[in-house]
Amino acid sequence: MVKTFSTAFTISTHGIGTYEITDRIGAIVRNSGITTGTATVLLKHTSASLVFFENADPTARADLEEFFRRLVPEDAEYFSHTLEGSDDMPSHIRMALTRTSESIPIMEGSLQLGTWQGLFVYEHRRRPTQRSIVVSVVGDAG
């Protein structure tokens, strides 16, 4: 019999950077009682994103941030959407280049991620922000 479980939570970010939520999503899956299925994670924002990324060496995430700073710089003269600050339009573009939703397979009650994979909220704004995340888990309950 197929079962569904949904919940939401918020995280506080402290400016541009990656904030790992892998363990939080894993706990939600375990609490759902679903052993085989899919977890869908949605970040409800247009100036932050979700990324699967290396979770063992923090320098990999620092390199990602530097890459995006160079790819989509602040204060580009061609941006017209500037009412919310110089980091707003770049944050929207960085979000559009990444994702705000991810689906993760579940087997034996656990997220099926690679050895060094983690799921991160990737904050693109410089200021501290509250980010809302919705998780839906669908599958068989063992």
N, CA, C and O atoms as CSV, one atom per row, in Angstrom:
chain,resi,resn,atom,element,x,y,z
A,1,MET,N,N,0.840,-1.185,0.000
A,1,MET,CA,C,0.000,0.000,0.000
A,1,MET,C,C,0.885,1.248,0.000
A,1,MET,O,O,1.836,1.345,0.776
A,2,VAL,N,N,0.569,2.182,-0.862
A,2,VAL,CA,C,1.347,3.411,-0.958
A,2,VAL,C,C,0.947,4.364,0.164
A,2,VAL,O,O,-0.232,4.573,0.446
A,3,LYS,N,N,1.970,4.928,0.789
A,3,LYS,CA,C,1.784,5.869,1.885
A,3,LYS,C,C,2.431,7.197,1.486
A,3,LYS,O,O,3.407,7.219,0.736
A,4,THR,N,N,1.887,8.288,1.984
A,4,THR,CA,C,2.498,9.601,1.769
A,4,THR,C,C,2.717,10.281,3.108
A,4,THR,O,O,1.985,10.056,4.072
A,5,PHE,N,N,3.737,11.114,3.142
A,5,PHE,CA,C,4.060,11.885,4.341
A,5,PHE,C,C,4.664,13.206,3.873
A,5,PHE,O,O,5.558,13.218,3.028
A,6,SER,N,N,4.182,14.303,4.416
A,6,SER,CA,C,4.725,15.616,4.061
A,6,SER,C,C,4.956,16.442,5.304
A,6,SER,O,O,4.222,16.340,6.286
A,7,THR,N,N,5.989,17.262,5.246
A,7,THR,CA,C,6.295,18.164,6.344
A,7,THR,C,C,7.067,19.356,5.785
A,7,THR,O,O,7.522,19.343,4.642
A,8,ALA,N,N,7.202,20.375,6.612
A,8,ALA,CA,C,7.949,21.569,6.220
A,8,ALA,C,C,8.805,22.023,7.389
A,8,ALA,O,O,8.491,21.761,8.550
A,9,PHE,N,N,9.894,22.709,7.059
A,9,PHE,CA,C,10.742,23.288,8.097
A,9,PHE,C,C,11.455,24.500,7.524
A,9,PHE,O,O,11.447,24.721,6.313
A,10,THR,N,N,12.063,25.273,8.390
A,10,THR,CA,C,12.851,26.424,7.954
A,10,THR,C,C,14.271,26.273,8.471
A,10,THR,O,O,14.521,25.627,9.489
A,11,ILE,N,N,15.191,26.885,7.742
A,11,ILE,CA,C,16.557,26.980,8.232
A,11,ILE,C,C,16.977,28.443,8.162
A,11,ILE,O,O,16.479,29.208,7.336
A,12,SER,N,N,17.873,28.805,9.017
A,12,SER,CA,C,18.446,30.145,9.010
A,12,SER,C,C,19.774,30.100,8.279
A,12,SER,O,O,20.630,29.265,8.571
A,13,THR,N,N,19.934,31.004,7.330
A,13,THR,CA,C,21.224,31.122,6.663
A,13,THR,C,C,21.885,32.405,7.160
A,13,THR,O,O,21.214,33.307,7.660
A,14,HIS,N,N,23.184,32.473,7.018
A,14,HIS,CA,C,23.945,33.618,7.521
A,14,HIS,C,C,24.654,34.345,6.395
A,14,HIS,O,O,25.685,34.985,6.605
A,15,GLY,N,N,24.091,34.240,5.195
A,15,GLY,CA,C,24.703,34.856,4.031
A,15,GLY,C,C,25.140,33.801,3.035
A,15,GLY,O,O,24.894,32.609,3.223
A,16,ILE,N,N,25.788,34.250,1.975
A,16,ILE,CA,C,26.190,33.360,0.887
A,16,ILE,C,C,26.942,32.151,1.426
A,16,ILE,O,O,27.864,32.279,2.231
A,17,GLY,N,N,26.529,30.980,0.965
A,17,GLY,CA,C,27.199,29.758,1.384
A,17,GLY,C,C,26.293,28.557,1.259
A,17,GLY,O,O,25.135,28.678,0.860
A,18,THR,N,N,26.824,27.396,1.600
A,18,THR,CA,C,26.093,26.146,1.539
A,18,THR,C,C,25.794,25.672,2.952
A,18,THR,O,O,26.641,25.744,3.842
A,19,TYR,N,N,24.580,25.187,3.138
A,19,TYR,CA,C,24.089,24.757,4.443
A,19,TYR,C,C,23.531,23.345,4.289
A,19,TYR,O,O,22.495,23.141,3.657
A,20,GLU,N,N,24.226,22.380,4.870
A,20,GLU,CA,C,23.856,20.977,4.641
A,20,GLU,C,C,22.563,20.621,5.372
A,20,GLU,O,O,22.382,20.945,6.545
A,21,ILE,N,N,21.668,19.944,4.644
A,21,ILE,CA,C,20.399,19.493,5.218
A,21,ILE,C,C,20.210,17.980,5.053
A,21,ILE,O,O,19.113,17.469,5.277
A,22,THR,N,N,21.256,17.269,4.670
A,22,THR,CA,C,21.165,15.828,4.424
A,22,THR,C,C,20.605,15.080,5.633
A,22,THR,O,O,19.670,14.292,5.491
A,23,ASP,N,N,21.159,15.318,6.807
A,23,ASP,CA,C,20.717,14.600,8.007
A,23,ASP,C,C,19.267,14.922,8.349
A,23,ASP,O,O,18.516,14.046,8.779
A,24,ARG,N,N,18.881,16.164,8.160
A,24,ARG,CA,C,17.496,16.569,8.444
A,24,ARG,C,C,16.523,15.841,7.517
A,24,ARG,O,O,15.475,15.373,7.962
A,25,ILE,N,N,16.864,15.744,6.234
A,25,ILE,CA,C,16.007,15.036,5.285
A,25,ILE,C,C,15.984,13.545,5.611
A,25,ILE,O,O,14.932,12.910,5.531
A,26,GLY,N,N,17.131,12.984,5.976
A,26,GLY,CA,C,17.191,11.575,6.368
A,26,GLY,C,C,16.310,11.274,7.571
A,26,GLY,O,O,15.650,10.237,7.611
A,27,ALA,N,N,16.295,12.173,8.550
A,27,ALA,CA,C,15.449,11.987,9.737
A,27,ALA,C,C,13.966,12.042,9.365
A,27,ALA,O,O,13.158,11.283,9.901
A,28,ILE,N,N,13.617,12.935,8.451
A,28,ILE,CA,C,12.226,13.011,7.996
A,28,ILE,C,C,11.818,11.707,7.333
A,28,ILE,O,O,10.723,11.202,7.580
A,29,VAL,N,N,12.685,11.160,6.497
A,29,VAL,CA,C,12.393,9.879,5.836
A,29,VAL,C,C,12.207,8.785,6.877
A,29,VAL,O,O,11.247,8.019,6.800
A,30,ARG,N,N,13.100,8.702,7.840
A,30,ARG,CA,C,12.982,7.672,8.880
A,30,ARG,C,C,11.673,7.831,9.655
A,30,ARG,O,O,10.992,6.841,9.921
A,31,ASN,N,N,11.320,9.053,10.014
A,31,ASN,CA,C,10.100,9.310,10.774
A,31,ASN,C,C,8.831,9.049,9.960
A,31,ASN,O,O,7.764,8.821,10.530
A,32,SER,N,N,8.946,9.082,8.636
A,32,SER,CA,C,7.777,8.839,7.782
A,32,SER,C,C,7.332,7.382,7.823
A,32,SER,O,O,6.167,7.082,7.560
A,33,GLY,N,N,8.245,6.482,8.148
A,33,GLY,CA,C,7.934,5.058,8.140
A,33,GLY,C,C,7.979,4.432,6.763
A,33,GLY,O,O,7.729,3.235,6.624
A,34,ILE,N,N,8.292,5.213,5.743
A,34,ILE,CA,C,8.357,4.710,4.380
A,34,ILE,C,C,9.730,4.081,4.160
A,34,ILE,O,O,10.757,4.699,4.438
A,35,THR,N,N,9.736,2.840,3.656
A,35,THR,CA,C,10.997,2.122,3.496
A,35,THR,C,C,11.482,2.072,2.052
A,35,THR,O,O,12.682,1.963,1.804
A,36,THR,N,N,10.561,2.152,1.103
A,36,THR,CA,C,10.914,2.148,-0.319
A,36,THR,C,C,10.073,3.208,-1.016
A,36,THR,O,O,8.845,3.187,-0.935
A,37,GLY,N,N,10.737,4.136,-1.702
A,37,GLY,CA,C,9.978,5.184,-2.382
A,37,GLY,C,C,10.859,6.338,-2.799
A,37,GLY,O,O,12.001,6.150,-3.220
A,38,THR,N,N,10.311,7.546,-2.676
A,38,THR,CA,C,11.009,8.748,-3.107
A,38,THR,C,C,10.725,9.892,-2.141
A,38,THR,O,O,9.596,10.078,-1.687
A,39,ALA,N,N,11.769,10.649,-1.841
A,39,ALA,CA,C,11.622,11.887,-1.079
A,39,ALA,C,C,11.816,13.042,-2.054
A,39,ALA,O,O,12.815,13.092,-2.773
A,40,THR,N,N,10.871,13.958,-2.079
A,40,THR,CA,C,10.986,15.151,-2.905
A,40,THR,C,C,11.173,16.333,-1.976
A,40,THR,O,O,10.404,16.524,-1.034
A,41,VAL,N,N,12.204,17.128,-2.248
A,41,VAL,CA,C,12.552,18.274,-1.411
A,41,VAL,C,C,12.399,19.530,-2.260
A,41,VAL,O,O,12.952,19.613,-3.357
A,42,LEU,N,N,11.646,20.513,-1.752
A,42,LEU,CA,C,11.435,21.770,-2.460
A,42,LEU,C,C,11.858,22.935,-1.582
A,42,LEU,O,O,11.420,23.050,-0.437
A,43,LEU,N,N,12.704,23.790,-2.116
A,43,LEU,CA,C,13.083,25.045,-1.469
A,43,LEU,C,C,12.188,26.123,-2.067
A,43,LEU,O,O,12.200,26.327,-3.281
A,44,LYS,N,N,11.407,26.821,-1.230
A,44,LYS,CA,C,10.369,27.735,-1.712
A,44,LYS,C,C,10.882,29.168,-1.888
A,44,LYS,O,O,10.311,30.110,-1.339
A,45,HIS,N,N,11.957,29.322,-2.655
A,45,HIS,CA,C,12.555,30.651,-2.825
A,45,HIS,C,C,13.151,30.812,-4.216
A,45,HIS,O,O,13.419,29.827,-4.903
A,46,THR,N,N,13.358,32.059,-4.627
A,46,THR,CA,C,13.949,32.346,-5.942
A,46,THR,C,C,15.326,32.981,-5.829
A,46,THR,O,O,15.886,33.416,-6.835
A,47,SER,N,N,15.880,33.041,-4.625
A,47,SER,CA,C,17.225,33.600,-4.473
A,47,SER,C,C,18.138,32.669,-3.678
A,47,SER,O,O,19.154,33.094,-3.128
A,48,ALA,N,N,17.756,31.395,-3.628
A,48,ALA,CA,C,18.571,30.328,-3.036
A,48,ALA,C,C,18.226,29.062,-3.812
A,48,ALA,O,O,17.254,29.040,-4.567
A,49,SER,N,N,19.011,28.019,-3.629
A,49,SER,CA,C,18.752,26.790,-4.377
A,49,SER,C,C,19.155,25.574,-3.563
A,49,SER,O,O,19.702,25.685,-2.465
A,50,LEU,N,N,18.870,24.409,-4.130
A,50,LEU,CA,C,19.304,23.137,-3.568
A,50,LEU,C,C,20.380,22.569,-4.476
A,50,LEU,O,O,20.261,22.622,-5.700
A,51,VAL,N,N,21.423,22.028,-3.879
A,51,VAL,CA,C,22.459,21.373,-4.675
A,51,VAL,C,C,22.909,20.102,-3.974
A,51,VAL,O,O,23.068,20.065,-2.754
A,52,PHE,N,N,23.115,19.045,-4.786
A,52,PHE,CA,C,23.851,17.884,-4.315
A,52,PHE,C,C,25.309,18.229,-4.531
A,52,PHE,O,O,25.692,18.674,-5.613
A,53,PHE,N,N,26.126,18.028,-3.508
A,53,PHE,CA,C,27.520,18.395,-3.666
A,53,PHE,C,C,28.373,17.597,-2.701
A,53,PHE,O,O,27.871,16.928,-1.799
A,54,GLU,N,N,29.654,17.682,-2.911
A,54,GLU,CA,C,30.678,17.076,-2.050
A,54,GLU,C,C,30.451,17.536,-0.607
A,54,GLU,O,O,30.365,18.735,-0.340
A,55,ASN,N,N,30.355,16.576,0.323
A,55,ASN,CA,C,30.137,16.977,1.713
A,55,ASN,C,C,31.291,16.587,2.639
A,55,ASN,O,O,31.154,16.666,3.860
A,56,ALA,N,N,32.412,16.173,2.079
A,56,ALA,CA,C,33.545,15.789,2.922
A,56,ALA,C,C,34.570,16.908,3.051
A,56,ALA,O,O,35.083,17.152,4.142
A,57,ASP,N,N,34.869,17.582,1.966
A,57,ASP,CA,C,35.906,18.614,1.976
A,57,ASP,C,C,35.266,19.982,1.736
A,57,ASP,O,O,34.794,20.248,0.630
A,58,PRO,N,N,35.239,20.848,2.736
A,58,PRO,CA,C,34.591,22.156,2.583
A,58,PRO,C,C,35.232,23.049,1.525
A,58,PRO,O,O,34.600,24.002,1.070
A,59,THR,N,N,36.465,22.768,1.123
A,59,THR,CA,C,37.081,23.603,0.089
A,59,THR,C,C,36.379,23.412,-1.256
A,59,THR,O,O,36.413,24.312,-2.096
A,60,ALA,N,N,35.745,22.261,-1.477
A,60,ALA,CA,C,34.985,22.061,-2.715
A,60,ALA,C,C,33.817,23.035,-2.769
A,60,ALA,O,O,33.528,23.593,-3.828
A,61,ARG,N,N,33.138,23.250,-1.641
A,61,ARG,CA,C,32.024,24.203,-1.603
A,61,ARG,C,C,32.523,25.634,-1.718
A,61,ARG,O,O,31.847,26.470,-2.317
A,62,ALA,N,N,33.684,25.936,-1.163
A,62,ALA,CA,C,34.271,27.276,-1.325
A,62,ALA,C,C,34.592,27.532,-2.796
A,62,ALA,O,O,34.396,28.642,-3.291
A,63,ASP,N,N,35.083,26.511,-3.494
A,63,ASP,CA,C,35.361,26.647,-4.926
A,63,ASP,C,C,34.075,26.880,-5.714
A,63,ASP,O,O,34.062,27.670,-6.658
A,64,LEU,N,N,32.995,26.200,-5.334
A,64,LEU,CA,C,31.706,26.411,-5.987
A,64,LEU,C,C,31.260,27.862,-5.835
A,64,LEU,O,O,30.828,28.490,-6.801
A,65,GLU,N,N,31.366,28.387,-4.625
A,65,GLU,CA,C,30.973,29.780,-4.382
A,65,GLU,C,C,31.825,30.744,-5.195
A,65,GLU,O,O,31.298,31.704,-5.756
A,66,GLU,N,N,33.117,30.510,-5.268
A,66,GLU,CA,C,33.990,31.384,-6.064
A,66,GLU,C,C,33.633,31.312,-7.547
A,66,GLU,O,O,33.636,32.332,-8.236
A,67,PHE,N,N,33.328,30.123,-8.035
A,67,PHE,CA,C,32.927,29.960,-9.433
A,67,PHE,C,C,31.679,30.803,-9.731
A,67,PHE,O,O,31.639,31.518,-10.732
A,68,PHE,N,N,30.654,30.717,-8.856
A,68,PHE,CA,C,29.427,31.474,-9.091
A,68,PHE,C,C,29.647,32.979,-8.947
A,68,PHE,O,O,29.008,33.760,-9.651
A,69,ARG,N,N,30.534,33.397,-8.051
A,69,ARG,CA,C,30.856,34.832,-7.944
A,69,ARG,C,C,31.427,35.356,-9.263
A,69,ARG,O,O,31.119,36.470,-9.686
A,70,ARG,N,N,32.251,34.549,-9.895
A,70,ARG,CA,C,32.849,34.963,-11.169
A,70,ARG,C,C,31.863,34.829,-12.331
A,70,ARG,O,O,31.857,35.658,-13.241
A,71,LEU,N,N,31.034,33.790,-12.299
A,71,LEU,CA,C,30.083,33.547,-13.382
A,71,LEU,C,C,28.986,34.612,-13.415
A,71,LEU,O,O,28.633,35.110,-14.484
A,72,VAL,N,N,28.448,34.958,-12.244
A,72,VAL,CA,C,27.354,35.933,-12.148
A,72,VAL,C,C,27.759,37.000,-11.127
A,72,VAL,O,O,27.367,36.926,-9.962
A,73,PRO,N,N,28.535,37.982,-11.560
A,73,PRO,CA,C,29.023,39.005,-10.623
A,73,PRO,C,C,27.925,39.986,-10.199
A,73,PRO,O,O,26.959,40.215,-10.927
A,74,GLU,N,N,28.096,40.546,-9.024
A,74,GLU,CA,C,27.213,41.624,-8.572
A,74,GLU,C,C,27.578,42.910,-9.304
A,74,GLU,O,O,28.669,43.045,-9.857
A,75,ASP,N,N,26.649,43.835,-9.294
A,75,ASP,CA,C,26.860,45.178,-9.857
A,75,ASP,C,C,27.146,45.184,-11.353
A,75,ASP,O,O,27.796,46.108,-11.842
A,76,ALA,N,N,26.681,44.185,-12.089
A,76,ALA,CA,C,26.842,44.211,-13.543
A,76,ALA,C,C,25.963,45.329,-14.089
A,76,ALA,O,O,24.808,45.459,-13.686
A,77,GLU,N,N,26.488,46.123,-14.986
A,77,GLU,CA,C,25.755,47.294,-15.483
A,77,GLU,C,C,24.510,46.919,-16.270
A,77,GLU,O,O,23.636,47.764,-16.460
A,78,TYR,N,N,24.403,45.697,-16.728
A,78,TYR,CA,C,23.246,45.275,-17.518
A,78,TYR,C,C,22.063,44.820,-16.663
A,78,TYR,O,O,21.005,44.537,-17.225
A,79,PHE,N,N,22.184,44.731,-15.331
A,79,PHE,CA,C,21.067,44.356,-14.465
A,79,PHE,C,C,20.153,45.558,-14.251
A,79,PHE,O,O,20.623,46.634,-13.882
A,80,SER,N,N,18.860,45.385,-14.479
A,80,SER,CA,C,17.904,46.454,-14.187
A,80,SER,C,C,17.119,46.164,-12.908
A,80,SER,O,O,16.569,47.088,-12.309
A,81,HIS,N,N,17.054,44.905,-12.477
A,81,HIS,CA,C,16.361,44.523,-11.236
A,81,HIS,C,C,17.324,44.729,-10.060
A,81,HIS,O,O,18.057,43.815,-9.681
A,82,THR,N,N,17.316,45.934,-9.492
A,82,THR,CA,C,18.286,46.269,-8.443
A,82,THR,C,C,17.638,46.843,-7.186
A,82,THR,O,O,18.356,47.266,-6.279
A,83,LEU,N,N,16.308,46.873,-7.098
A,83,LEU,CA,C,15.633,47.498,-5.959
A,83,LEU,C,C,15.967,46.848,-4.617
A,83,LEU,O,O,15.977,47.528,-3.590
A,84,GLU,N,N,16.240,45.552,-4.609
A,84,GLU,CA,C,16.512,44.838,-3.361
A,84,GLU,C,C,18.000,44.695,-3.070
A,84,GLU,O,O,18.378,43.940,-2.175
A,85,GLY,N,N,18.840,45.393,-3.799
A,85,GLY,CA,C,20.272,45.350,-3.542
A,85,GLY,C,C,21.049,44.717,-4.668
A,85,GLY,O,O,20.486,44.065,-5.548
A,86,SER,N,N,22.340,44.917,-4.627
A,86,SER,CA,C,23.204,44.451,-5.715
A,86,SER,C,C,23.336,42.932,-5.773
A,86,SER,O,O,23.764,42.396,-6.795
A,87,ASP,N,N,22.976,42.223,-4.690
A,87,ASP,CA,C,23.076,40.761,-4.717
A,87,ASP,C,C,21.773,40.090,-5.141
A,87,ASP,O,O,21.733,38.868,-5.284
A,88,ASP,N,N,20.705,40.867,-5.344
A,88,ASP,CA,C,19.407,40.256,-5.622
A,88,ASP,C,C,19.334,39.622,-7.016
A,88,ASP,O,O,19.027,38.435,-7.130
A,89,MET,N,N,19.606,40.376,-8.057
A,89,MET,CA,C,19.523,39.800,-9.399
A,89,MET,C,C,20.527,38.667,-9.597
A,89,MET,O,O,20.159,37.637,-10.162
A,90,PRO,N,N,21.776,38.811,-9.158
A,90,PRO,CA,C,22.682,37.660,-9.267
A,90,PRO,C,C,22.157,36.415,-8.535
A,90,PRO,O,O,22.365,35.291,-8.992
A,91,SER,N,N,21.474,36.620,-7.394
A,91,SER,CA,C,20.949,35.467,-6.660
A,91,SER,C,C,19.849,34.770,-7.454
A,91,SER,O,O,19.752,33.543,-7.422
A,92,HIS,N,N,19.012,35.539,-8.174
A,92,HIS,CA,C,17.970,34.923,-9.000
A,92,HIS,C,C,18.588,34.130,-10.154
A,92,HIS,O,O,18.124,33.036,-10.474
A,93,ILE,N,N,19.615,34.669,-10.766
A,93,ILE,CA,C,20.269,33.972,-11.881
A,93,ILE,C,C,20.964,32.711,-11.383
A,93,ILE,O,O,20.880,31.665,-12.026
A,94,ARG,N,N,21.651,32.798,-10.242
A,94,ARG,CA,C,22.321,31.614,-9.684
A,94,ARG,C,C,21.312,30.528,-9.359
A,94,ARG,O,O,21.584,29.344,-9.557
A,95,MET,N,N,20.132,30.929,-8.855
A,95,MET,CA,C,19.076,29.953,-8.576
A,95,MET,C,C,18.616,29.305,-9.882
A,95,MET,O,O,18.425,28.090,-9.936
A,96,ALA,N,N,18.436,30.109,-10.938
A,96,ALA,CA,C,17.959,29.564,-12.214
A,96,ALA,C,C,18.963,28.596,-12.835
A,96,ALA,O,O,18.577,27.712,-13.600
A,97,LEU,N,N,20.232,28.752,-12.519
A,97,LEU,CA,C,21.273,27.869,-13.040
A,97,LEU,C,C,21.411,26.584,-12.230
A,97,LEU,O,O,22.070,25.639,-12.665
A,98,THR,N,N,20.798,26.552,-11.069
A,98,THR,CA,C,20.858,25.360,-10.222
A,98,THR,C,C,19.436,24.781,-10.140
A,98,THR,O,O,18.761,24.673,-11.164
A,99,ARG,N,N,18.979,24.412,-8.955
A,99,ARG,CA,C,17.645,23.826,-8.827
A,99,ARG,C,C,17.022,24.245,-7.505
A,99,ARG,O,O,17.725,24.637,-6.573
A,100,THR,N,N,15.694,24.161,-7.431
A,100,THR,CA,C,15.011,24.391,-6.160
A,100,THR,C,C,14.251,23.152,-5.706
A,100,THR,O,O,13.578,23.184,-4.676
A,101,SER,N,N,14.351,22.063,-6.460
A,101,SER,CA,C,13.676,20.821,-6.097
A,101,SER,C,C,14.567,19.647,-6.460
A,101,SER,O,O,15.234,19.651,-7.495
A,102,GLU,N,N,14.568,18.649,-5.600
A,102,GLU,CA,C,15.327,17.414,-5.852
A,102,GLU,C,C,14.496,16.219,-5.406
A,102,GLU,O,O,13.740,16.298,-4.438
A,103,SER,N,N,14.646,15.121,-6.122
A,103,SER,CA,C,14.015,13.851,-5.755
A,103,SER,C,C,15.116,12.860,-5.412
A,103,SER,O,O,16.114,12.738,-6.122
A,104,ILE,N,N,14.909,12.154,-4.304
A,104,ILE,CA,C,15.927,11.227,-3.810
A,104,ILE,C,C,15.279,9.857,-3.588
A,104,ILE,O,O,14.282,9.764,-2.871
A,105,PRO,N,N,15.820,8.800,-4.184
A,105,PRO,CA,C,15.288,7.461,-3.946
A,105,PRO,C,C,15.493,7.033,-2.485
A,105,PRO,O,O,16.458,7.423,-1.828
A,106,ILE,N,N,14.551,6.223,-2.012
A,106,ILE,CA,C,14.625,5.648,-0.665
A,106,ILE,C,C,14.611,4.134,-0.804
A,106,ILE,O,O,13.746,3.570,-1.475
A,107,MET,N,N,15.577,3.479,-0.164
A,107,MET,CA,C,15.607,2.017,-0.089
A,107,MET,C,C,15.935,1.651,1.349
A,107,MET,O,O,16.789,2.269,1.985
A,108,GLU,N,N,15.243,0.636,1.851
A,108,GLU,CA,C,15.470,0.161,3.220
A,108,GLU,C,C,15.398,1.305,4.225
A,108,GLU,O,O,16.130,1.319,5.215
A,109,GLY,N,N,14.510,2.264,3.965
A,109,GLY,CA,C,14.274,3.363,4.897
A,109,GLY,C,C,15.322,4.453,4.894
A,109,GLY,O,O,15.293,5.336,5.752
A,110,SER,N,N,16.262,4.414,3.938
A,110,SER,CA,C,17.355,5.388,3.910
A,110,SER,C,C,17.457,6.077,2.559
A,110,SER,O,O,17.138,5.493,1.523
A,111,LEU,N,N,17.905,7.325,2.583
A,111,LEU,CA,C,18.201,8.054,1.359
A,111,LEU,C,C,19.315,7.342,0.611
A,111,LEU,O,O,20.288,6.898,1.221
A,112,GLN,N,N,19.186,7.231,-0.684
A,112,GLN,CA,C,20.201,6.562,-1.503
A,112,GLN,C,C,21.109,7.609,-2.139
A,112,GLN,O,O,20.907,8.018,-3.282
A,113,LEU,N,N,22.108,8.031,-1.376
A,113,LEU,CA,C,23.074,9.024,-1.831
A,113,LEU,C,C,24.442,8.375,-1.950
A,113,LEU,O,O,24.723,7.364,-1.306
A,114,GLY,N,N,25.291,8.971,-2.784
A,114,GLY,CA,C,26.654,8.499,-2.917
A,114,GLY,C,C,27.459,8.772,-1.654
A,114,GLY,O,O,27.038,9.541,-0.790
A,115,THR,N,N,28.607,8.142,-1.558
A,115,THR,CA,C,29.454,8.222,-0.367
A,115,THR,C,C,29.750,9.648,0.062
A,115,THR,O,O,29.697,9.948,1.255
A,116,TRP,N,N,30.060,10.535,-0.873
A,116,TRP,CA,C,30.450,11.899,-0.528
A,116,TRP,C,C,29.389,12.913,-0.917
A,116,TRP,O,O,29.671,14.110,-0.981
A,117,GLN,N,N,28.172,12.454,-1.180
A,117,GLN,CA,C,27.095,13.362,-1.577
A,117,GLN,C,C,26.349,13.874,-0.373
A,117,GLN,O,O,26.031,13.123,0.549
A,118,GLY,N,N,26.072,15.167,-0.391
A,118,GLY,CA,C,25.205,15.780,0.593
A,118,GLY,C,C,24.237,16.702,-0.115
A,118,GLY,O,O,24.508,17.169,-1.221
A,119,LEU,N,N,23.106,16.964,0.521
A,119,LEU,CA,C,22.142,17.917,-0.019
A,119,LEU,C,C,22.277,19.214,0.771
A,119,LEU,O,O,22.254,19.220,2.002
A,120,PHE,N,N,22.418,20.307,0.034
A,120,PHE,CA,C,22.671,21.605,0.640
A,120,PHE,C,C,21.672,22.642,0.165
A,120,PHE,O,O,21.260,22.636,-0.996
A,121,VAL,N,N,21.282,23.535,1.071
A,121,VAL,CA,C,20.673,24.788,0.657
A,121,VAL,C,C,21.840,25.680,0.274
A,121,VAL,O,O,22.778,25.855,1.051
A,122,TYR,N,N,21.781,26.236,-0.912
A,122,TYR,CA,C,22.836,27.121,-1.393
A,122,TYR,C,C,22.272,28.529,-1.372
A,122,TYR,O,O,21.510,28.927,-2.253
A,123,GLU,N,N,22.660,29.269,-0.352
A,123,GLU,CA,C,22.196,30.647,-0.169
A,123,GLU,C,C,22.965,31.566,-1.099
A,123,GLU,O,O,24.196,31.568,-1.111
A,124,HIS,N,N,22.223,32.353,-1.886
A,124,HIS,CA,C,22.849,33.267,-2.836
A,124,HIS,C,C,22.814,34.725,-2.378
A,124,HIS,O,O,23.414,35.585,-3.021
A,125,ARG,N,N,22.123,35.012,-1.280
A,125,ARG,CA,C,22.058,36.393,-0.776
A,125,ARG,C,C,23.122,36.592,0.311
A,125,ARG,O,O,23.500,35.647,1.003
A,126,ARG,N,N,23.595,37.832,0.449
A,126,ARG,CA,C,24.615,38.141,1.465
A,126,ARG,C,C,24.025,38.252,2.863
A,126,ARG,O,O,24.723,37.984,3.842
A,127,ARG,N,N,22.774,38.635,2.983
A,127,ARG,CA,C,22.183,38.876,4.301
A,127,ARG,C,C,21.623,37.585,4.915
A,127,ARG,O,O,21.259,36.662,4.186
A,128,PRO,N,N,21.552,37.518,6.223
A,128,PRO,CA,C,20.905,36.364,6.872
A,128,PRO,C,C,19.442,36.276,6.437
A,128,PRO,O,O,18.768,37.294,6.281
A,129,THR,N,N,18.965,35.055,6.245
A,129,THR,CA,C,17.621,34.837,5.715
A,129,THR,C,C,17.044,33.553,6.294
A,129,THR,O,O,17.783,32.623,6.618
A,130,GLN,N,N,15.739,33.505,6.420
A,130,GLN,CA,C,15.027,32.274,6.767
A,130,GLN,C,C,14.577,31.612,5.465
A,130,GLN,O,O,13.971,32.271,4.619
A,131,ARG,N,N,14.860,30.341,5.295
A,131,ARG,CA,C,14.483,29.609,4.088
A,131,ARG,C,C,13.507,28.485,4.433
A,131,ARG,O,O,13.721,27.731,5.382
A,132,SER,N,N,12.434,28.385,3.650
A,132,SER,CA,C,11.385,27.382,3.863
A,132,SER,C,C,11.597,26.202,2.925
A,132,SER,O,O,11.862,26.366,1.734
A,133,ILE,N,N,11.475,25.011,3.497
A,133,ILE,CA,C,11.692,23.769,2.755
A,133,ILE,C,C,10.501,22.848,3.011
A,133,ILE,O,O,10.058,22.688,4.148
A,134,VAL,N,N,9.991,22.247,1.938
A,134,VAL,CA,C,8.911,21.281,2.032
A,134,VAL,C,C,9.448,19.928,1.580
A,134,VAL,O,O,10.159,19.837,0.579
A,135,VAL,N,N,9.106,18.886,2.318
A,135,VAL,CA,C,9.532,17.533,1.978
A,135,VAL,C,C,8.312,16.640,1.881
A,135,VAL,O,O,7.488,16.604,2.795
A,136,SER,N,N,8.193,15.914,0.770
A,136,SER,CA,C,7.137,14.914,0.604
A,136,SER,C,C,7.802,13.558,0.372
A,136,SER,O,O,8.711,13.423,-0.447
A,137,VAL,N,N,7.326,12.569,1.109
A,137,VAL,CA,C,7.860,11.221,1.001
A,137,VAL,C,C,6.708,10.313,0.569
A,137,VAL,O,O,5.642,10.299,1.186
A,138,VAL,N,N,6.945,9.562,-0.496
A,138,VAL,CA,C,5.905,8.679,-1.053
A,138,VAL,C,C,6.517,7.309,-1.267
A,138,VAL,O,O,7.630,7.184,-1.776
A,139,GLY,N,N,5.771,6.275,-0.870
A,139,GLY,CA,C,6.270,4.927,-1.106
A,139,GLY,C,C,5.586,3.898,-0.241
A,139,GLY,O,O,4.501,4.131,0.292
A,140,ASP,N,N,6.236,2.749,-0.108
A,140,ASP,CA,C,5.711,1.646,0.684
A,140,ASP,C,C,6.275,1.731,2.100
A,140,ASP,O,O,7.424,2.111,2.322
A,141,ALA,N,N,5.419,1.363,3.040
A,141,ALA,CA,C,5.809,1.394,4.440
A,141,ALA,C,C,6.180,0.010,4.945
A,141,ALA,O,O,5.730,-0.426,6.005
A,142,GLY,N,N,7.007,-0.667,4.169
A,142,GLY,CA,C,7.600,-1.929,4.576
A,142,GLY,C,C,6.639,-3.015,4.794
A,142,GLY,O,O,7.033,-4.128,5.141
